[in-house]
Amino acid sequence: ADVDQAFLDKYGVKLNNAIMAEEKHMPVFEDLANNHKPLYIAGGATQNSARVAQWQVNEPGAVMYTGAIGKDKFGETLKKAAADDGLTTIYNELDGTPTGTCAVLVNSSERSLIANLAAAEKYTIAWTKSDAVQSAIASAGMFYMAGFVLTHSADTVMHIAQHAHDNNKTMIMNTSAPFLFEVPPFFAAFKEVWEYLDVV
């Protein structure tokens, strides 16, 4: 949403920056919804990539996305935005955890991002092994995921990577987040999946 300098100052946000939301930033999401005209898109790096792939294929439902969202208004908004883009979604809808959000604050031609991962960090192997997700995995010909999943569900990554390997399917991972290589447990998880990746 377009915001003025006073809005940025109110939340202590600098332009041309991307940060994880702290407690002081949590009201920004409601503030934007109530007092500005935000554009809602089905976001997150991986879901954005799925949206682009869906647009390129141009066959509704050809691209499937799974993730975790909260049972809240932002979750409903996300489901609608993804459906409007033609994505097939299999969301794990969680009670008591809000949907992950990212506020994009635009001032003139500059922007700042505030990410609240929330439910996105709660995705688990149990959901991956659900019948709905397993059916989607079985029917898919290629898989794309962000390295972010290695931070909280490396077993999910390995489960899908092993399936891709065993069934001669393409496995793609985005590793653009520098912390994947800087934090020892995340780097260890990446090294384990490395041999299964076709495109990095």
Helices and strands as residue ranges (DSSP letters): H 5-10, E 17-20, G 23-25, H 27-35, H 45-57, E 64-70, H 73-84, E 88-94, E 101-107, E 110-116, G 118-122, H 125-128, H 131-139, E 142-146, G 147-151, H 154-166, E 170-174, H 179-182, H 184-194
